[in-house]
Amino acid sequence: MIDTRHLSAALDDTQEEFDGALDRTHALTPASEALREPQVNLAHDHITTMGRLTASVANEVTHPIATILTNAQAARHFLDHLPPDLDEVREALDCIVRDAHRASALIDWIRRPLQGDAAEEAARGDQ
């Protein structure tokens, strides 16, 4: 005959462990739900910050491009004079070059952190 006392004790221990795990799970559920709202708020703040950053960068890039366009139009105007005002054309072209460098530097500044992350990931992947 099989001694069921050991089997019964083992089942009781297993049931107690299961009940304990279930109680811990139920205790964690409200804590998990309490963390959801701060996570949603953090994600919203992140999106808002990225939107503001994007608008700022767009403004910074748009300004030198608009100035380049204005100076190019002015250079055309000075070339249409009889005789052409070459000093004014040179000045407008110098402004165009300066603003093109400014826009390029700004774009490089934006890219630099992104390229750094890609380079770091590539370096980690090579290890």
C-alpha positions as protocol buffer text, in pm:
chain_id: "A"
residue {
  index: 1
  type: MET
  ca { x: 0 y: 0 z: 0 }
}
residue {
  index: 2
  type: ILE
  ca { x: 116 y: 352 z: -84 }
}
residue {
  index: 3
  type: ASP
  ca { x: 174 y: 594 z: 200 }
}
residue {
  index: 4
  type: THR
  ca { x: -34 y: 895 z: 95 }
}
residue {
  index: 5
  type: ARG
  ca { x: 67 y: 1109 z: 391 }
}
residue {
  index: 6
  type: HIS
  ca { x: 382 y: 1225 z: 207 }
}
residue {
  index: 7
  type: LEU
  ca { x: 187 y: 1285 z: -111 }
}
residue {
  index: 8
  type: SER
  ca { x: -76 y: 1484 z: 76 }
}
residue {
  index: 9
  type: ALA
  ca { x: 191 y: 1694 z: 250 }
}
residue {
  index: 10
  type: ALA
  ca { x: 364 y: 1763 z: -82 }
}
residue {
  index: 11
  type: LEU
  ca { x: 32 y: 1873 z: -238 }
}
residue {
  index: 12
  type: ASP
  ca { x: -37 y: 2100 z: 60 }
}
residue {
  index: 13
  type: ASP
  ca { x: 309 y: 2258 z: 22 }
}
residue {
  index: 14
  type: THR
  ca { x: 255 y: 2306 z: -351 }
}
residue {
  index: 15
  type: GLN
  ca { x: -86 y: 2462 z: -293 }
}
residue {
  index: 16
  type: GLU
  ca { x: 62 y: 2698 z: -34 }
}
residue {
  index: 17
  type: GLU
  ca { x: 339 y: 2801 z: -277 }
}
residue {
  index: 18
  type: PHE
  ca { x: 82 y: 2856 z: -552 }
}
residue {
  index: 19
  type: ASP
  ca { x: -142 y: 3062 z: -322 }
}
residue {
  index: 20
  type: GLY
  ca { x: 159 y: 3268 z: -211 }
}
residue {
  index: 21
  type: ALA
  ca { x: 260 y: 3334 z: -572 }
}
residue {
  index: 22
  type: LEU
  ca { x: -98 y: 3430 z: -658 }
}
residue {
  index: 23
  type: ASP
  ca { x: -113 y: 3670 z: -361 }
}
residue {
  index: 24
  type: ARG
  ca { x: 216 y: 3832 z: -468 }
}
residue {
  index: 25
  type: THR
  ca { x: 86 y: 3868 z: -824 }
}
residue {
  index: 26
  type: HIS
  ca { x: -233 y: 4032 z: -702 }
}
residue {
  index: 27
  type: ALA
  ca { x: -26 y: 4265 z: -482 }
}
residue {
  index: 28
  type: LEU
  ca { x: 190 y: 4368 z: -781 }
}
residue {
  index: 29
  type: THR
  ca { x: -104 y: 4447 z: -1012 }
}
residue {
  index: 30
  type: PRO
  ca { x: -201 y: 4777 z: -842 }
}
residue {
  index: 31
  type: ALA
  ca { x: 167 y: 4876 z: -830 }
}
residue {
  index: 32
  type: SER
  ca { x: 199 y: 4807 z: -1203 }
}
residue {
  index: 33
  type: GLU
  ca { x: -114 y: 5007 z: -1275 }
}
residue {
  index: 34
  type: ALA
  ca { x: 17 y: 5293 z: -1058 }
}
residue {
  index: 35
  type: LEU
  ca { x: 332 y: 5304 z: -1275 }
}
residue {
  index: 36
  type: ARG
  ca { x: 138 y: 5330 z: -1601 }
}
residue {
  index: 37
  type: GLU
  ca { x: 29 y: 5692 z: -1552 }
}
residue {
  index: 38
  type: PRO
  ca { x: 381 y: 5826 z: -1486 }
}
residue {
  index: 39
  type: GLN
  ca { x: 505 y: 5626 z: -1786 }
}
residue {
  index: 40
  type: VAL
  ca { x: 236 y: 5779 z: -2008 }
}
residue {
  index: 41
  type: ASN
  ca { x: 317 y: 6127 z: -1875 }
}
residue {
  index: 42
  type: LEU
  ca { x: 686 y: 6072 z: -1938 }
}
residue {
  index: 43
  type: ALA
  ca { x: 619 y: 5958 z: -2295 }
}
residue {
  index: 44
  type: HIS
  ca { x: 397 y: 6264 z: -2351 }
}
residue {
  index: 45
  type: ASP
  ca { x: 670 y: 6494 z: -2215 }
}
residue {
  index: 46
  type: HIS
  ca { x: 926 y: 6325 z: -2439 }
}
residue {
  index: 47
  type: ILE
  ca { x: 708 y: 6377 z: -2747 }
}
residue {
  index: 48
  type: THR
  ca { x: 644 y: 6741 z: -2652 }
}
residue {
  index: 49
  type: THR
  ca { x: 1017 y: 6803 z: -2604 }
}
residue {
  index: 50
  type: MET
  ca { x: 1100 y: 6640 z: -2938 }
}
residue {
  index: 51
  type: GLY
  ca { x: 836 y: 6855 z: -3108 }
}
residue {
  index: 52
  type: ARG
  ca { x: 985 y: 7172 z: -2960 }
}
residue {
  index: 53
  type: LEU
  ca { x: 1336 y: 7065 z: -3055 }
}
residue {
  index: 54
  type: THR
  ca { x: 1224 y: 6989 z: -3410 }
}
residue {
  index: 55
  type: ALA
  ca { x: 1058 y: 7330 z: -3443 }
}
residue {
  index: 56
  type: SER
  ca { x: 1370 y: 7501 z: -3310 }
}
residue {
  index: 57
  type: VAL
  ca { x: 1599 y: 7314 z: -3550 }
}
residue {
  index: 58
  type: ALA
  ca { x: 1366 y: 7385 z: -3843 }
}
residue {
  index: 59
  type: ASN
  ca { x: 1375 y: 7756 z: -3758 }
}
residue {
  index: 60
  type: GLU
  ca { x: 1754 y: 7757 z: -3730 }
}
residue {
  index: 61
  type: VAL
  ca { x: 1794 y: 7584 z: -4068 }
}
residue {
  index: 62
  type: THR
  ca { x: 1526 y: 7791 z: -4240 }
}
residue {
  index: 63
  type: HIS
  ca { x: 1685 y: 8124 z: -4150 }
}
residue {
  index: 64
  type: PRO
  ca { x: 2015 y: 8081 z: -4341 }
}
residue {
  index: 65
  type: ILE
  ca { x: 1833 y: 7923 z: -4635 }
}
residue {
  index: 66
  type: ALA
  ca { x: 1595 y: 8220 z: -4657 }
}
residue {
  index: 67
  type: THR
  ca { x: 1892 y: 8457 z: -4638 }
}
residue {
  index: 68
  type: ILE
  ca { x: 2065 y: 8265 z: -4918 }
}
residue {
  index: 69
  type: LEU
  ca { x: 1756 y: 8304 z: -5134 }
}
residue {
  index: 70
  type: THR
  ca { x: 1730 y: 8677 z: -5059 }
}
residue {
  index: 71
  type: ASN
  ca { x: 2097 y: 8735 z: -5143 }
}
residue {
  index: 72
  type: ALA
  ca { x: 2071 y: 8535 z: -5465 }
}
residue {
  index: 73
  type: GLN
  ca { x: 1775 y: 8748 z: -5572 }
}
residue {
  index: 74
  type: ALA
  ca { x: 1970 y: 9065 z: -5483 }
}
residue {
  index: 75
  type: ALA
  ca { x: 2270 y: 8946 z: -5686 }
}
residue {
  index: 76
  type: ARG
  ca { x: 2043 y: 8895 z: -5987 }
}
residue {
  index: 77
  type: HIS
  ca { x: 1904 y: 9242 z: -5938 }
}
residue {
  index: 78
  type: PHE
  ca { x: 2254 y: 9396 z: -5925 }
}
residue {
  index: 79
  type: LEU
  ca { x: 2352 y: 9207 z: -6240 }
}
residue {
  index: 80
  type: ASP
  ca { x: 2050 y: 9353 z: -6422 }
}
residue {
  index: 81
  type: HIS
  ca { x: 2181 y: 9708 z: -6369 }
}
residue {
  index: 82
  type: LEU
  ca { x: 2353 y: 9878 z: -6661 }
}
residue {
  index: 83
  type: PRO
  ca { x: 2639 y: 9855 z: -6590 }
}
residue {
  index: 84
  type: PRO
  ca { x: 2613 y: 9565 z: -6343 }
}
residue {
  index: 85
  type: ASP
  ca { x: 2708 y: 9655 z: -5987 }
}
residue {
  index: 86
  type: LEU
  ca { x: 2974 y: 9386 z: -5944 }
}
residue {
  index: 87
  type: ASP
  ca { x: 3076 y: 9503 z: -5595 }
}
residue {
  index: 88
  type: GLU
  ca { x: 2718 y: 9446 z: -5473 }
}
residue {
  index: 89
  type: VAL
  ca { x: 2708 y: 9110 z: -5653 }
}
residue {
  index: 90
  type: ARG
  ca { x: 3031 y: 9004 z: -5480 }
}
residue {
  index: 91
  type: GLU
  ca { x: 2893 y: 9110 z: -5144 }
}
residue {
  index: 92
  type: ALA
  ca { x: 2571 y: 8916 z: -5204 }
}
residue {
  index: 93
  type: LEU
  ca { x: 2771 y: 8609 z: -5312 }
}
residue {
  index: 94
  type: ASP
  ca { x: 2992 y: 8637 z: -5001 }
}
residue {
  index: 95
  type: CYS
  ca { x: 2675 y: 8640 z: -4788 }
}
residue {
  index: 96
  type: ILE
  ca { x: 2545 y: 8336 z: -4974 }
}
residue {
  index: 97
  type: VAL
  ca { x: 2869 y: 8146 z: -4906 }
}
residue {
  index: 98
  type: ARG
  ca { x: 2868 y: 8251 z: -4538 }
}
residue {
  index: 99
  type: ASP
  ca { x: 2505 y: 8143 z: -4489 }
}
residue {
  index: 100
  type: ALA
  ca { x: 2560 y: 7815 z: -4676 }
}
residue {
  index: 101
  type: HIS
  ca { x: 2848 y: 7736 z: -4437 }
}
residue {
  index: 102
  type: ARG
  ca { x: 2627 y: 7831 z: -4143 }
}
residue {
  index: 103
  type: ALA
  ca { x: 2347 y: 7597 z: -4258 }
}
residue {
  index: 104
  type: SER
  ca { x: 2598 y: 7319 z: -4325 }
}
residue {
  index: 105
  type: ALA
  ca { x: 2755 y: 7360 z: -3980 }
}
residue {
  index: 106
  type: LEU
  ca { x: 2412 y: 7345 z: -3819 }
}
residue {
  index: 107
  type: ILE
  ca { x: 2323 y: 7026 z: -4002 }
}
residue {
  index: 108
  type: ASP
  ca { x: 2659 y: 6874 z: -3904 }
}
residue {
  index: 109
  type: TRP
  ca { x: 2592 y: 6972 z: -3541 }
}
residue {
  index: 110
  type: ILE
  ca { x: 2256 y: 6792 z: -3557 }
}
residue {
  index: 111
  type: ARG
  ca { x: 2405 y: 6482 z: -3720 }
}
residue {
  index: 112
  type: ARG
  ca { x: 2708 y: 6451 z: -3490 }
}
residue {
  index: 113
  type: PRO
  ca { x: 2527 y: 6294 z: -3190 }
}
residue {
  index: 114
  type: LEU
  ca { x: 2336 y: 6060 z: -3421 }
}
residue {
  index: 115
  type: GLN
  ca { x: 2655 y: 5948 z: -3594 }
}
residue {
  index: 116
  type: GLY
  ca { x: 2822 y: 5902 z: -3254 }
}
residue {
  index: 117
  type: ASP
  ca { x: 2546 y: 5661 z: -3146 }
}
residue {
  index: 118
  type: ALA
  ca { x: 2577 y: 5466 z: -3471 }
}
residue {
  index: 119
  type: ALA
  ca { x: 2956 y: 5449 z: -3436 }
}
residue {
  index: 120
  type: GLU
  ca { x: 2924 y: 5329 z: -3075 }
}
residue {
  index: 121
  type: GLU
  ca { x: 2675 y: 5060 z: -3177 }
}
residue {
  index: 122
  type: ALA
  ca { x: 2902 y: 4945 z: -3459 }
}
residue {
  index: 123
  type: ALA
  ca { x: 3198 y: 4930 z: -3220 }
}
residue {
  index: 124
  type: ARG
  ca { x: 2999 y: 4721 z: -2972 }
}
residue {
  index: 125
  type: GLY
  ca { x: 2888 y: 4489 z: -3250 }
}
residue {
  index: 126
  type: ASP
  ca { x: 3247 y: 4428 z: -3361 }
}
residue {
  index: 127
  type: GLN
  ca { x: 3356 y: 4308 z: -3017 }
}
